Amino acid sequence: IALGPSVLQLISLGDKLRERGDLAGAQSLYNNALKEEPNNPYLLSRLAKIVLSLGDVSGARSLAQTLVRQNPQWAPGYQLEGEIYERENQYQKAIEAYQKRERRFGNTQMITEGNAR
């Protein structure tokens, strides 16, 4: 994945804001970068995690589903999708996401009592 210079800058600044706890600011920068590279799995993943942290589970799920649909060869997308389904207590869908990851890439994280949120 080749990232343009402005996208790299937006990601870097967004990461810094996220680390400082400014999730809304990071979300804004990631959204701006996504306008330039709408299929970028790194951006979709970061944005889904931010949206999830802000309490919008359905928005995070939608982003994770887009991530997997647009980047089926990117293993972390399936992991993220499974984690979001776990958060929603949709364990069967979480298992399906993890199984897709394992079938495609091997070595998956399974749901455990300590994992479930």
Sequence and secondary structure as in RCSB ss.txt:
>XXXX:A:sequence
IALGPSVLQLISLGDKLRERGDLAGAQSLYNNALKEEPNNPYLLSRLAKIVLSLGDVSGARSLAQTLVRQNPQWA
PGYQLEGEIYERENQYQKAIEAYQKRERRFGNTQMITEGNAR
>XXXX:A:secstr
    HHHHHHHHHHHHHHHTT HHHHHHHHHHHHHH TT HHHHHHHHHHHHHTT HHHHHHHHHHHHHH TT H
HHHHHHHHHHHHTT HHHHHHHHHHHHHHHS      TTT  
